Amino acid sequence: MVLIPKKRNGGERLMFVDISIAGQKRSALVDTGASDLFISKKATGKLGLSIKKSNRKI
């Protein structure tokens, strides 16, 4: 795994890592303070993933 600082939309340098989800290569933002992981509804559609409702609170 290689962490590569990148500038997004002219902003500050953020850390992204190359990942594989459902056999597809993507880039993910590294957030060392996060307690949970999130993916957008749009991204799940592009990856062919389904969304399952959870009773768990965030």
C-alpha positions in Angstrom: 0.0 0.0 0.0 1.3 3.4 -0.9 -0.1 6.7 0.4 0.1 9.5 -2.1 -0.7 13.1 -1.0 -2.8 14.7 -3.8 -4.3 18.1 -4.3 -8.0 18.0 -5.1 -9.8 21.0 -6.6 -6.9 23.3 -5.8 -7.2 22.6 -2.1 -4.8 21.2 0.5 -2.9 18.0 0.1 -5.0 15.1 1.2 -3.9 11.4 1.6 -5.4 8.9 -0.8 -4.8 5.2 -1.1 -5.5 2.9 -4.0 -8.1 0.3 -3.1 -10.1 -2.5 -4.8 -13.9 -2.7 -4.3 -15.9 -5.4 -6.0 -12.9 -6.1 -8.3 -12.7 -2.4 -9.4 -9.7 -0.2 -8.6 -10.6 3.1 -6.9 -8.9 5.8 -4.8 -10.0 6.4 -1.2 -9.4 9.3 1.1 -7.5 8.4 4.3 -9.2 9.9 7.4 -7.2 8.9 10.5 -9.9 10.3 12.8 -12.9 8.5 11.3 -14.7 5.9 13.4 -16.8 4.6 10.4 -16.4 4.1 6.7 -18.8 5.6 4.2 -19.5 5.3 0.4 -21.9 7.4 -1.6 -25.1 6.0 -3.0 -23.8 7.1 -6.5 -20.6 5.1 -6.0 -22.5 2.0 -4.9 -24.5 2.1 -8.1 -21.3 2.5 -10.3 -19.8 -0.5 -8.4 -22.9 -2.6 -8.7 -23.2 -2.8 -4.9 -26.5 -3.0 -3.0 -27.5 -0.9 0.0 -28.9 -2.6 3.1 -30.6 -0.6 5.8 -29.1 -0.9 9.2 -30.6 -0.2 12.7 -27.1 0.8 13.9 -26.7 4.5 14.9 -23.7 6.5 13.7 
